[in-house]
Amino acid sequence: MRKLILPAAASLSVFSCATTAYADDILGIGLDAQFVMPLGDFADATGPEIGPLLRGGIRLVPPLELTARVGFLYGLSSSHESTQSTPITSPTVITVNEKRSVDDIPVWLGARWFFMDAPGGLYAALELGMNVLRAHAGLEPATTITNPTAATSASGSTTSTREGLNLGVGYVLSRHLPLDVRAQFSMLNLVGKESGESTLYAAGLSVGYTFFFL
């Protein structure tokens, strides 16, 4: 009887340890500092974007985690100079500086798969979600020829919602020190584009930390 009890007790102990280790890492809340570099046509509309993202995750099986990220990405201005003629009696040519930027409120849902000792090590990530894009544009006079009084300033903004895709790869230092570094490639308006609208591409880098609650 004792010979039967000891192996059973040993098996139960191993299972209990494994379950406890896994259970400790089921639910996590993290905060990411996100940097986004616009590419192609998107780089003409804005400078780099930077901001915080709140991240949540729930682990279905040890290597697979479902994730959600939401936050605010502030777009730095990009400047473009051009010349314009003013509609006045005495022709005036003005050099104007056009400043453009795009802010993004991302709501991204996805998953990531860990290839090593989850929730640490190397992982691949896929996210689908919504980007609320607010584009800003402003004109400021740079130099004026002939008639300085013709120089004026103007600004405006528009808001649009687009659905996009993120593909990423990252690394978590360890389960005991869950410092999370991720690089990603994004298509911000994969769905919902208007006629003639270019696809908005971007490359991103984030650094975050995760707190486990279960």
The 8 nearest C-alpha neighbors of each residue, nearest first, counted from 0:
[[1, 3, 2, 4, 5, 6, 7, 8],
 [0, 2, 4, 3, 5, 6, 7, 8],
 [3, 1, 0, 4, 5, 6, 7, 8],
 [4, 2, 0, 1, 5, 6, 7, 8],
 [3, 5, 1, 7, 2, 6, 8, 0],
 [4, 6, 8, 7, 2, 3, 9, 1],
 [7, 5, 9, 8, 4, 3, 10, 2],
 [8, 6, 10, 4, 5, 9, 11, 3],
 [7, 9, 11, 5, 6, 10, 4, 12],
 [8, 10, 6, 12, 7, 11, 5, 13],
 [11, 9, 7, 13, 12, 8, 6, 14],
 [12, 10, 8, 14, 9, 13, 15, 7],
 [11, 13, 15, 9, 10, 14, 8, 16],
 [12, 14, 10, 16, 15, 11, 17, 9],
 [15, 13, 11, 17, 12, 16, 18, 10],
 [14, 16, 12, 18, 13, 17, 11, 19],
 [17, 15, 19, 13, 18, 14, 20, 12],
 [16, 18, 14, 20, 19, 15, 21, 13],
 [19, 17, 15, 21, 16, 20, 22, 14],
 [18, 20, 22, 16, 21, 17, 15, 23],
 [21, 19, 17, 23, 18, 22, 16, 24],
 [20, 22, 18, 19, 23, 24, 17, 25],
 [23, 21, 19, 24, 25, 20, 18, 213],
 [22, 24, 213, 20, 21, 25, 19, 211],
 [25, 23, 22, 21, 213, 26, 211, 27],
 [24, 26, 58, 22, 213, 57, 23, 21],
 [27, 25, 57, 213, 212, 24, 211, 56],
 [26, 28, 211, 56, 210, 55, 212, 209],
 [29, 27, 55, 210, 209, 54, 56, 211],
 [30, 28, 209, 54, 208, 210, 53, 55],
 [29, 31, 53, 207, 54, 208, 52, 209],
 [32, 30, 207, 52, 206, 51, 33, 205],
 [31, 33, 51, 205, 206, 50, 207, 52],
 [34, 32, 205, 50, 49, 31, 51, 204],
 [33, 35, 49, 204, 203, 48, 205, 36],
 [36, 34, 203, 48, 47, 202, 49, 37],
 [35, 37, 47, 202, 201, 203, 38, 48],
 [38, 36, 201, 42, 41, 47, 200, 35],
 [37, 39, 201, 42, 200, 41, 40, 36],
 [38, 40, 41, 42, 200, 37, 43, 199],
 [41, 39, 43, 42, 38, 199, 197, 44],
 [40, 42, 44, 199, 43, 39, 37, 38],
 [43, 41, 37, 38, 40, 44, 45, 39],
 [44, 42, 41, 40, 45, 77, 39, 46],
 [45, 43, 41, 42, 99, 100, 101, 40],
 [46, 44, 100, 77, 99, 101, 42, 76],
 [45, 47, 75, 77, 76, 74, 100, 42],
 [48, 46, 36, 75, 35, 74, 37, 45],
 [49, 47, 74, 35, 73, 72, 34, 75],
 [50, 48, 34, 72, 73, 33, 35, 47],
 [49, 51, 72, 33, 71, 32, 73, 52],
 [52, 50, 32, 70, 31, 33, 71, 53],
 [53, 51, 70, 31, 69, 30, 68, 54],
 [52, 54, 30, 69, 68, 70, 29, 31],
 [55, 53, 68, 29, 67, 30, 28, 52],
 [56, 54, 28, 67, 66, 27, 29, 68],
 [55, 57, 66, 27, 65, 26, 64, 28],
 [56, 58, 26, 65, 64, 25, 59, 27],
 [57, 59, 64, 25, 60, 63, 65, 61],
 [60, 58, 63, 64, 57, 61, 65, 25],
 [59, 61, 63, 58, 62, 64, 25, 21],
 [60, 62, 63, 117, 58, 59, 21, 118],
 [61, 63, 113, 112, 117, 60, 64, 114],
 [64, 62, 112, 60, 61, 58, 59, 111],
 [63, 65, 58, 111, 57, 110, 59, 56],
 [64, 66, 110, 57, 56, 109, 58, 111],
 [67, 65, 56, 109, 110, 55, 108, 64],
 [66, 68, 108, 55, 107, 54, 109, 56],
 [69, 67, 54, 107, 53, 106, 52, 55],
 [70, 68, 106, 52, 53, 105, 107, 54],
 [69, 71, 52, 51, 104, 105, 53, 72],
 [70, 72, 104, 50, 103, 51, 73, 105],
 [73, 71, 50, 49, 103, 48, 102, 104],
 [72, 74, 102, 48, 49, 50, 71, 75],
 [73, 75, 48, 102, 101, 100, 47, 46],
 [74, 76, 46, 47, 100, 48, 73, 45],
 [77, 75, 100, 46, 99, 45, 98, 74],
 [76, 78, 46, 45, 99, 98, 100, 75],
 [79, 77, 98, 97, 96, 76, 99, 80],
 [80, 78, 97, 96, 98, 81, 77, 99],
 [81, 79, 96, 95, 97, 78, 94, 82],
 [80, 82, 95, 94, 96, 79, 83, 97],
 [83, 81, 94, 93, 95, 92, 84, 80],
 [82, 84, 93, 92, 94, 85, 81, 95],
 [85, 83, 92, 91, 93, 86, 90, 82],
 [84, 86, 91, 87, 83, 92, 90, 149],
 [87, 85, 84, 88, 90, 91, 89, 149],
 [86, 88, 89, 85, 90, 91, 149, 84],
 [89, 87, 90, 86, 91, 85, 146, 84],
 [88, 90, 87, 91, 146, 145, 86, 85],
 [91, 89, 87, 88, 85, 92, 84, 86],
 [90, 92, 85, 84, 145, 146, 144, 89],
 [93, 91, 84, 83, 144, 85, 143, 82],
 [92, 94, 143, 83, 82, 95, 144, 84],
 [95, 93, 82, 142, 141, 81, 140, 143],
 [96, 94, 140, 141, 81, 139, 80, 82],
 [95, 97, 80, 139, 79, 141, 138, 140],
 [98, 96, 138, 79, 78, 137, 80, 95],
 [97, 99, 78, 137, 77, 136, 76, 96],
 [100, 98, 136, 76, 77, 45, 44, 135],
 [99, 101, 45, 76, 135, 74, 134, 75],
 [100, 102, 134, 74, 45, 133, 135, 132],
 [103, 101, 74, 73, 133, 132, 72, 134],
 [102, 104, 132, 72, 131, 105, 71, 130],
 [103, 105, 71, 131, 130, 70, 72, 132],
 [106, 104, 130, 69, 129, 103, 70, 107],
 [107, 105, 69, 129, 128, 68, 130, 104],
 [106, 108, 128, 68, 127, 67, 126, 105],
 [109, 107, 67, 126, 127, 128, 66, 68],
 [110, 108, 126, 66, 125, 65, 127, 67],
 [111, 109, 65, 66, 64, 125, 124, 126],
 [110, 112, 124, 123, 64, 63, 122, 125],
 [111, 113, 63, 122, 62, 123, 114, 64],
 [114, 112, 122, 62, 117, 115, 121, 63],
 [113, 115, 121, 122, 112, 62, 120, 116],
 [114, 116, 120, 113, 117, 121, 119, 122],
 [115, 117, 119, 120, 118, 114, 113, 62],
 [118, 116, 119, 62, 113, 115, 61, 120],
 [117, 119, 174, 116, 113, 120, 173, 24],
 [120, 118, 173, 117, 171, 174, 116, 172],
 [119, 121, 171, 170, 115, 172, 116, 173],
 [120, 122, 170, 114, 169, 113, 115, 171],
 [121, 123, 113, 112, 169, 114, 168, 170],
 [124, 122, 168, 111, 112, 167, 169, 113],
 [125, 123, 111, 167, 110, 168, 166, 112],
 [124, 126, 166, 109, 110, 165, 167, 111],
 [127, 125, 109, 165, 108, 164, 107, 110],
 [128, 126, 164, 108, 107, 163, 109, 165],
 [127, 129, 107, 162, 106, 163, 108, 126],
 [128, 130, 162, 106, 161, 105, 163, 107],
 [129, 131, 105, 161, 104, 160, 132, 162],
 [130, 132, 160, 104, 103, 159, 105, 129],
 [133, 131, 103, 159, 158, 102, 130, 160],
 [132, 134, 158, 102, 101, 157, 103, 159],
 [135, 133, 101, 157, 156, 100, 132, 158],
 [134, 136, 156, 100, 99, 155, 101, 133],
 [137, 135, 99, 155, 154, 98, 156, 100],
 [136, 138, 154, 98, 153, 97, 155, 139],
 [139, 137, 97, 153, 152, 96, 154, 95],
 [138, 140, 152, 96, 95, 141, 97, 137],
 [141, 139, 95, 150, 142, 96, 94, 151],
 [140, 142, 95, 94, 96, 139, 143, 93],
 [143, 141, 94, 140, 93, 144, 95, 147],
 [142, 144, 93, 147, 94, 92, 146, 145],
 [143, 145, 92, 146, 93, 91, 147, 142],
 [144, 146, 91, 147, 143, 92, 90, 89],
 [147, 145, 148, 149, 144, 91, 143, 150],
 [148, 146, 149, 143, 150, 145, 144, 142],
 [147, 149, 146, 150, 151, 143, 145, 91],
 [150, 148, 147, 146, 151, 85, 91, 143],
 [151, 149, 148, 140, 147, 143, 93, 152],
 [150, 152, 149, 140, 153, 139, 138, 148],
 [153, 151, 139, 138, 140, 154, 150, 137],
 [154, 152, 138, 137, 151, 139, 155, 136],
 [155, 153, 137, 136, 138, 152, 156, 135],
 [154, 156, 136, 135, 137, 153, 157, 134],
 [155, 157, 135, 134, 136, 133, 158, 154],
 [156, 158, 134, 133, 135, 159, 155, 132],
 [159, 157, 133, 132, 134, 156, 160, 131],
 [160, 158, 132, 131, 133, 161, 157, 134],
 [161, 159, 131, 130, 132, 129, 162, 158],
 [160, 162, 188, 130, 191, 129, 190, 163],
 [163, 161, 129, 190, 188, 128, 189, 130],
 [162, 164, 187, 189, 188, 186, 128, 127],
 [163, 165, 127, 186, 185, 126, 187, 128],
 [166, 164, 185, 126, 184, 125, 167, 183],
 [167, 165, 125, 184, 183, 124, 185, 126],
 [168, 166, 183, 124, 182, 123, 184, 125],
 [167, 169, 123, 182, 181, 122, 124, 183],
 [170, 168, 181, 122, 180, 121, 182, 123],
 [169, 171, 121, 120, 180, 179, 122, 172],
 [172, 170, 179, 119, 120, 178, 173, 177],
 [171, 173, 178, 177, 119, 120, 176, 170],
 [174, 172, 119, 176, 177, 175, 171, 120],
 [173, 175, 119, 177, 176, 118, 172, 117],
 [174, 176, 173, 177, 172, 119, 178, 118],
 [175, 177, 173, 174, 178, 172, 171, 208],
 [178, 176, 173, 174, 171, 172, 209, 208],
 [177, 179, 208, 172, 171, 176, 207, 180],
 [178, 180, 171, 207, 206, 208, 170, 177],
 [181, 179, 206, 170, 169, 205, 207, 171],
 [182, 180, 169, 205, 204, 168, 170, 183],
 [183, 181, 204, 167, 168, 203, 169, 205],
 [184, 182, 167, 203, 166, 202, 204, 165],
 [183, 185, 202, 166, 165, 201, 203, 167],
 [186, 184, 165, 201, 200, 164, 187, 202],
 [185, 187, 200, 164, 163, 199, 189, 188],
 [186, 188, 163, 199, 185, 189, 164, 200],
 [189, 187, 161, 163, 162, 190, 186, 198],
 [188, 190, 163, 186, 162, 187, 198, 164],
 [191, 189, 162, 188, 192, 161, 163, 187],
 [190, 192, 161, 162, 188, 193, 189, 160],
 [193, 191, 190, 196, 188, 194, 161, 189],
 [192, 194, 196, 195, 191, 197, 190, 188],
 [193, 195, 196, 192, 197, 191, 198, 190],
 [196, 194, 193, 197, 192, 198, 191, 199],
 [197, 195, 193, 194, 192, 198, 199, 188],
 [198, 196, 199, 195, 40, 192, 41, 188],
 [197, 199, 188, 200, 196, 189, 186, 187],
 [198, 200, 41, 187, 186, 188, 197, 201],
 [201, 199, 186, 38, 185, 198, 37, 187],
 [202, 200, 37, 38, 185, 36, 184, 35],
 [203, 201, 184, 36, 35, 183, 185, 37],
 [202, 204, 35, 183, 34, 182, 36, 184],
 [203, 205, 182, 34, 181, 33, 183, 35],
 [204, 206, 33, 181, 32, 180, 34, 31],
 [207, 205, 180, 32, 31, 179, 181, 33],
 [208, 206, 31, 179, 30, 178, 32, 180],
 [207, 209, 178, 29, 179, 30, 177, 31],
 [210, 208, 29, 28, 177, 27, 211, 30],
 [209, 211, 28, 27, 29, 212, 208, 177],
 [212, 210, 27, 26, 24, 213, 209, 28],
 [211, 213, 26, 27, 210, 23, 24, 25],
 [212, 23, 26, 25, 24, 22, 211, 27]]
